[in-house]
Amino acid sequence: MKYDAAFFDLDGTLVDSVYDLYIAMNLTLTDLAFPVVSQKLVESWVGNGIETLVKRGLSGDMQISEHLDEALAERAINLFYQHYDQVVGDYSALYQHVETGLAALAGMPKVVITNKARRFTEKLLDKLSLTSHFQLIVCGDDMAKKPSPEPLQFACQQLDVSPEKVVMIGDSKSDILAAKAANIEVVALGYGYNQGENLADFNPEYLCENFLDIIPVLTQR
């Protein structure tokens, strides 16, 4: 086959997890007497890790305020972690056909590469019975986050595969840029958390609107 392994983003690619994040965000903002925000706003802010998400929540905007107090941000991040730890996976759901698609790829080594911290990633994967599908899980607190190519390069080393024999599947600009920097081909999924950006502008090798559409791409010879 053309590819020997597949790397998957988590939030927005395999799992619709925004409601967990929305709940934790508003509990945090309420603790700090900040205005609560809508689920739609939280969804538009997801994709660059929890620290950035919380700072956007405090700023009430995608653009983090230059006047944001660092001590306040640190307190908010710690509060968010506490709230998120209580709800992670409770309101999340697999996207349509993810279970079927992963089962169809049972013979191919698969890796999750996420910007989410390990303690939340492992809990989320376990709650949704996804862990057994993956040979390796690379998280945001293991090393540099996407769009850095480092986690993708690390996964290649761990699986002993060359980048040209790997494909990355993700829903965001960060996934595409990380893959490009690692010389890995990428499938961009249009249904996830793309922060309002047109993923076609970043020239992924493939664009898919349904998880099952990736199967013929990954299994081509």
N, C-alpha and C positions, 0 to 999 in steps of 0.2 A: 504494500500500500504506500501511497505518497507520504503519509504521516505515521510516525511510530508512537506518538504520544499527543495528548490534548491537555492544555492548561485552561482552567475555567475560573473566571471571576465568580464571586458569590452573590452579593447583594445586587439585584437588578438583572442578574443573568440566570441564576438557578432559583433564587428565592426572592419573593416580594416581601421585604422586611420593613417597609417604611412605617407601618403602623406601630411597631414596637418602638422605633426611633422617635416617632411623633409623641407617643405617650411619655417616654422618658424625657424628651425635650421640654414638654409643657410642665411636667412635675418639677423639673429643674428651674425653669423660669418662674414658676409660682413660688418656689422656695425663696427665690431672690427678689420677689416682688417686681418682676419684669412682665411685660405684656405677653400673653400666650400667642402662639402662631398657628397658622392653619396647616393641615396635613399636606396640602398642595405645596406650600412653601418649603416644608421640611423635605419633601420629595425632590424639589428643585435644588436643594443644598447638598444632597447625599452624593458621596463618591470620592471624597478626599480625606477620609478618616474622621474619627469622632471629635478630635480636638478642633479641627476646622469647622465641623458641623456645629459644635457648641458655640464657637466664636461668632458664627453667622447668626445663630439664634439670639445671642446677646446683642448683636448689631441690628437684628431685624432685617438683614439684607444679605444677599450673596457676597457683596463686597464687605469685608470685615472692616469695622470702623478703626481709623488710625488713632482714635482717642480711647480705645478699649483698654481698661485697666488690666494689667497682666495678673495681678493678685486676684482680682475678681474672676478673670477667665479661668485661672487655675482652680479656684474654689468651685466654679460652675462645672468644670470638667470632672472633678471628683464627685460632685453631686450626681452628675449625669451617669457616671459609671455605677454608682450605687443603685440608681433607679433602673438603669438598663439591665443590670445584673438580675433584677427581680422579674423583668418582663421578657427578656430575650427569648424569642421563639414562641411566645404565647399567642401572638397575633400574626405571626409570619405564615406564609404558605408557599409551596412550590409553584412555580409558574407552570402553565399547562404543558403537558407532555414531557416534563423534565425527567420524571421517573422512568417513563417508557424509553426516552432517548438515552439515558445513562445505561439502562439495561441492555439496549441494542449495541452499546459500545463496550460491553463487558470485557471483550478481549483486548482492548486498548488501554495501556497505562494512562491514568488520569490524575491531574493535580489541581487542587484548589489554590489559587493565588489571590489573596484578598488584602485590602488595607485595614480590615477590622482586626482588633486585638485578639490574641489567641484564646483567651479565656471565654470571650463571647463567641468566637468562631466555632470552637469545639462544642460549646453548649448548643448553639443553633443547629449545627450539623447533626448532633445526636438527637435532638428533639424531633427533627424532620427525617430521621433514619437515612441520612445521606453518607455518613462516615465511611461505611464499608465500600463505597464506590471508588474511593480515592486512595492511591498509593502514598500520597504526600500532601501535606497541608502547609502552605507558607503564608504567614500572617504579617500584619502591618507592624507589629512590634518585634519581629524577628530580625529585620534589617530595613533598608530604605524602602519607602512605599512607592507603588506605581504613581506617576509615570516613569520612575526610575526603572531601568531594565534589570537591576540587580536581583530581584526575587525570581524573575524568569530565568536568568542565567544560572542562579543557584539551583533551580529545579532541573534544568538541563544537566547540570553536573551530578546531581543526586540520582537521576534516572539513567545517566550515561548515554544521553542522546544528543545529537547535534542540532543546533537551532533550525536548520533547514528541514529537519524531519519532524518538527513540532508545529502545532497550530494553537493559537490563543483564541478563546471565545469570551467576549465581554460586551458590555453595553455602554461603555463610556470612552471619552477622549483619552483618559488616563490609560485604559487598557490598550488602545490602539498605539499611543505614543510609546508605551513600554515595550510592546511587541516590535514595533519598527526599530527602536533603539537596540533591541536584542537580535535583530535580523530574523525574526519569527513572523510567519504569515498570520493574519488575524481575520476572524469572523466577527463582524459587528452585528449585534442584535438590536433591533429598533424599538423593542417594547420596554426597555428598562429605564434607568435613571441617567439620562444623557445631558442633564443640566441645560436643556433647551437648545443644544447644539446639533447641527446636522452632521451626523457621523460620516456621511459620504465625503464631506470636506477634508477628512483626514486620510482618505484613500485606503481604506481597508481592502484586503483582497476579496472579501465576500461580505455582502449585506444580507441578513436574513430577518424575517419578521416573525418567524415561528421556530420554537426550539427544535422541532423535528426536521426543519429545513437544513440543520447542520449535519444530519446523518450522511446524506450523499456526498457532502463536502469532505467530511472526515474519513469516509471509507473509500474514496476514489483511489484508483490505482495509477 
